[in-house]
Amino acid sequence: MRLSNSVVAITGGASGLGEAVARRSIDQGAAGVAILDVNDDAASSLASELGDNALPLHCDVRNGNDVTDAMTAITERFGRLNLAVACAGIGWAERTLAKDSTPADLDAYRRVIEINLIGTYDFARQAASVMSRNEADESGERGAIVMTASLAAFDGQIGQSAYSASKGGIVGMTLPMARDLAPVGVRVMTIAPGLMDTPIYDPVGGAELKERLVGLTVFPKRLGAADEYAHLVQSIAENSYLNGETIRHDAATRLPPR
Ligand SMILES: NC(=O)c1ccc[n+]([C@@H]2O[C@H](COP(=O)([O-])OP(=O)(O)OC[C@H]3O[C@@H](n4cnc5c(N)ncnc54)[C@H](O)[C@@H]3O)[C@@H](O)[C@H]2O)c1
């Protein structure tokens, strides 16, 4: 699949990694780019910058109706969906037991799972349904889904039980979903990004934290650029033999306990 002339839908498309996918898709000549996000202002201003082929859509991935409405809007506007990229996600850190032995907040744990894991699954399953109606290309392919995990799926740090569980769940469902969707010709891949330079770190330390995180990278000795993630999404879209696997994209970073 080429990005040129494809229709791409991106959750969390208004910021960071998702925004980079939106920008790269437009640069590559995508026929449509749907930016699904809870941040309506950011989605609208990005879409107006990207031009007529970009469509901002309000979507909270926790709400199944929002996802369904977005799929309807995409098919009404562009007639099809070829590539679905799940980037919507939140970070969260809380030790299982506080210093005074108070157990962690279970509602916060549920929220992280609902957005990062269940939201990703809902978007993927509804996107696959829309893709199943595409005409297959010469290799039988009807579409591709790229999900976003994290290094924390493998090397979860102190306080990352919820976040690591949500991302480990994405890694775990990659192969079974690829097997489920093989009969309709839809591939499923996951990227596990390392430490990427995006606004996700702004609420928890911003530039100072990012500077410390550079110390964890091996080579190249820097944070990843959001467009490097978008480039990998493009490579996955273009390489039809990639399916059912998680790719670490992390400059050889291995996260220590803290
Ligand atoms: N930046 C990194 O270092 C890094 C590393 C590993 C994994 N990730 C993962 O990559 C994904 C993108 O992260 P980012 O760094 O671009 O963060 P970001 O904060 O820049 O962007 C996340 C976007 O998701 C949106 N969002 C949040 N909750 C949502 C919801 N319920 N419904 C729809 N949209 C929602 C936000 O409004 C925002 O636009 C996340 O899943 C994150 O966990 C990021």
The ligand as an SDF file (V2000), in Angstrom:
LIG
                    3D

 44 48  0  0  0  0  0  0  0  0999 V2000
    6.3410   10.1890   23.1900 N   0  0  0  0  0  0  0  0  0  0  0  0
    6.8910    9.0590   23.6120 C   0  0  0  0  0  0  0  0  0  0  0  0
    8.0440    9.0480   24.0890 O   0  0  0  0  0  0  0  0  0  0  0  0
    6.1220    7.7680   23.5650 C   0  0  0  0  0  0  0  0  0  0  0  0
    6.8110    6.5810   23.8770 C   0  0  0  0  0  0  0  0  0  0  0  0
    6.1470    5.3740   23.8240 C   0  0  0  0  0  0  0  0  0  0  0  0
    4.8110    5.3380   23.4890 C   0  0  0  0  0  0  0  0  0  0  0  0
    4.1520    6.4950   23.1970 N   0  0  0  0  0  0  0  0  0  0  0  0
    2.7320    6.3930   22.8630 C   0  0  0  0  0  0  0  0  0  0  0  0
    2.5050    7.0550   21.6420 O   0  0  0  0  0  0  0  0  0  0  0  0
    1.1530    7.5270   21.5830 C   0  0  0  0  0  0  0  0  0  0  0  0
    1.1720    8.9890   21.1710 C   0  0  0  0  0  0  0  0  0  0  0  0
    1.8750    9.7050   22.1580 O   0  0  0  0  0  0  0  0  0  0  0  0
    2.4520   11.1670   21.9250 P   0  0  0  0  0  0  0  0  0  0  0  0
    3.8120   11.1650   22.5110 O   0  0  0  0  0  0  0  0  0  0  0  0
    2.2450   11.5710   20.5320 O   0  0  0  0  0  0  0  0  0  0  0  0
    1.5150   11.9900   22.9370 O   0  0  0  0  0  0  0  0  0  0  0  0
    0.7200   13.3680   22.7590 P   0  0  0  0  0  0  0  0  0  0  0  0
    0.2470   13.6860   24.1310 O   0  0  0  0  0  0  0  0  0  0  0  0
    1.5500   14.3610   22.0250 O   0  0  0  0  0  0  0  0  0  0  0  0
   -0.5170   12.9670   21.8360 O   0  0  0  0  0  0  0  0  0  0  0  0
   -1.5410   12.1300   22.2820 C   0  0  0  0  0  0  0  0  0  0  0  0
   -2.8450   12.5840   21.6400 C   0  0  0  0  0  0  0  0  0  0  0  0
   -3.8730   11.6650   22.0640 O   0  0  0  0  0  0  0  0  0  0  0  0
   -5.0270   12.4330   22.3350 C   0  0  0  0  0  0  0  0  0  0  0  0
   -5.8850   11.6920   23.2590 N   0  0  0  0  0  0  0  0  0  0  0  0
   -5.7200   11.4850   24.5970 C   0  0  0  0  0  0  0  0  0  0  0  0
   -6.7540   10.8170   25.1000 N   0  0  0  0  0  0  0  0  0  0  0  0
   -7.5990   10.5790   24.0700 C   0  0  0  0  0  0  0  0  0  0  0  0
   -8.8440    9.9280   23.9630 C   0  0  0  0  0  0  0  0  0  0  0  0
   -9.4500    9.4050   25.0330 N   0  0  0  0  0  0  0  0  0  0  0  0
   -9.4350    9.8570   22.7470 N   0  0  0  0  0  0  0  0  0  0  0  0
   -8.8310   10.4000   21.6460 C   0  0  0  0  0  0  0  0  0  0  0  0
   -7.6670   11.0580   21.6970 N   0  0  0  0  0  0  0  0  0  0  0  0
   -7.0500   11.1280   22.8950 C   0  0  0  0  0  0  0  0  0  0  0  0
   -4.5060   13.7350   22.9310 C   0  0  0  0  0  0  0  0  0  0  0  0
   -5.4800   14.7690   22.8610 O   0  0  0  0  0  0  0  0  0  0  0  0
   -3.2960   13.9860   22.0510 C   0  0  0  0  0  0  0  0  0  0  0  0
   -3.6310   14.7530   20.9210 O   0  0  0  0  0  0  0  0  0  0  0  0
    0.5700    7.2740   22.9690 C   0  0  0  0  0  0  0  0  0  0  0  0
   -0.2160    6.0880   22.9260 O   0  0  0  0  0  0  0  0  0  0  0  0
    1.7840    7.0590   23.8430 C   0  0  0  0  0  0  0  0  0  0  0  0
    1.5110    6.2260   24.9670 O   0  0  0  0  0  0  0  0  0  0  0  0
    4.7720    7.7190   23.2290 C   0  0  0  0  0  0  0  0  0  0  0  0
  1  2  1  0
  2  3  2  0
  2  4  1  0
  4  5  1  0
  4 44  2  0
  5  6  2  0
  6  7  1  0
  7  8  2  0
  8  9  1  0
  8 44  1  0
  9 10  1  0
  9 42  1  0
 10 11  1  0
 11 12  1  0
 11 40  1  0
 12 13  1  0
 13 14  1  0
 14 15  2  0
 14 16  1  0
 14 17  1  0
 17 18  1  0
 18 19  2  0
 18 20  1  0
 18 21  1  0
 21 22  1  0
 22 23  1  0
 23 24  1  0
 23 38  1  0
 24 25  1  0
 25 26  1  0
 25 36  1  0
 26 27  1  0
 26 35  1  0
 27 28  2  0
 28 29  1  0
 29 30  1  0
 29 35  2  0
 30 31  1  0
 30 32  2  0
 32 33  1  0
 33 34  2  0
 34 35  1  0
 36 37  1  0
 36 38  1  0
 38 39  1  0
 40 41  1  0
 40 42  1  0
 42 43  1  0
M  CHG  2   8   1  16  -1
M  END
$$$$
